[in-house]
Amino acid sequence: MKENRLYYLLQSHRKTGITIFGIVAIFFGCFCFPFVNLTKILNDTQKQISIINLFTCLVAYAEVGLLSGYIFDKKKIGVVLLINVAHIIAGMLCRYFLEFGEVSNTYNFTLPNIAIHIVAISCICICGYLHAKKQIEENKEV
């Protein structure tokens, strides 16, 4: 099996890896929120953009989960879950302050949008984390 160069790079430069992980995770947390808007009625064009946003968020957060698995491979899943929830909330706060005073905050930051975003994105990140841990274990066995 092919060795994972990214894993070894992140392990050898941990502080830089954690910094890059934080920046990337908060960036996607800011610009992917809400990945599904449950409160606003969308027209056809907005629905198409929403579908593109959904798939972009899924891919982005799967990669964030993989990065968390490579960086925090020795941490327990509960700790990684807390780290994921923290970066999701930090990204959402950045989004809130970015659009502070705009009407979009009234329909984006509703309880259903916030709750489903935190739960769904956490699940996606944890799946990416578990996949990365599995890859790491398979590489150690070879």
CORTAFEN-V165236 format. One record per residue. N is the residue number from 1. NEAR is the number of other ideal C-beta (glycine too) atoms within 12 Angstrom. Layout:
n:N near:NEAR
n:N near:NEAR
This chain:
n:1 near:12
n:2 near:10
n:3 near:15
n:4 near:26
n:5 near:13
n:6 near:25
n:7 near:29
n:8 near:18
n:9 near:17
n:10 near:27
n:11 near:23
n:12 near:14
n:13 near:17
n:14 near:19
n:15 near:13
n:16 near:15
n:17 near:26
n:18 near:22
n:19 near:16
n:20 near:23
n:21 near:36
n:22 near:26
n:23 near:20
n:24 near:27
n:25 near:43
n:26 near:29
n:27 near:25
n:28 near:37
n:29 near:37
n:30 near:28
n:31 near:22
n:32 near:38
n:33 near:39
n:34 near:38
n:35 near:36
n:36 near:28
n:37 near:29
n:38 near:21
n:39 near:20
n:40 near:21
n:41 near:11
n:42 near:18
n:43 near:10
n:44 near:10
n:45 near:10
n:46 near:15
n:47 near:16
n:48 near:13
n:49 near:16
n:50 near:23
n:51 near:18
n:52 near:16
n:53 near:24
n:54 near:24
n:55 near:18
n:56 near:18
n:57 near:33
n:58 near:25
n:59 near:19
n:60 near:31
n:61 near:39
n:62 near:26
n:63 near:29
n:64 near:41
n:65 near:40
n:66 near:35
n:67 near:37
n:68 near:45
n:69 near:37
n:70 near:37
n:71 near:39
n:72 near:38
n:73 near:32
n:74 near:15
n:75 near:20
n:76 near:14
n:77 near:24
n:78 near:14
n:79 near:18
n:80 near:34
n:81 near:27
n:82 near:19
n:83 near:31
n:84 near:41
n:85 near:27
n:86 near:24
n:87 near:37
n:88 near:43
n:89 near:26
n:90 near:24
n:91 near:37
n:92 near:33
n:93 near:21
n:94 near:24
n:95 near:30
n:96 near:24
n:97 near:15
n:98 near:21
n:99 near:21
n:100 near:15
n:101 near:10
n:102 near:14
n:103 near:11
n:104 near:20
n:105 near:23
n:106 near:16
n:107 near:21
n:108 near:29
n:109 near:29
n:110 near:20
n:111 near:14
n:112 near:19
n:113 near:28
n:114 near:31
n:115 near:21
n:116 near:23
n:117 near:37
n:118 near:29
n:119 near:20
n:120 near:27
n:121 near:40
n:122 near:32
n:123 near:23
n:124 near:34
n:125 near:45
n:126 near:33
n:127 near:27
n:128 near:33
n:129 near:38
n:130 near:24
n:131 near:24
n:132 near:34
n:133 near:29
n:134 near:21
n:135 near:26
n:136 near:28
n:137 near:17
n:138 near:16
n:139 near:21
n:140 near:15
n:141 near:9
n:142 near:11
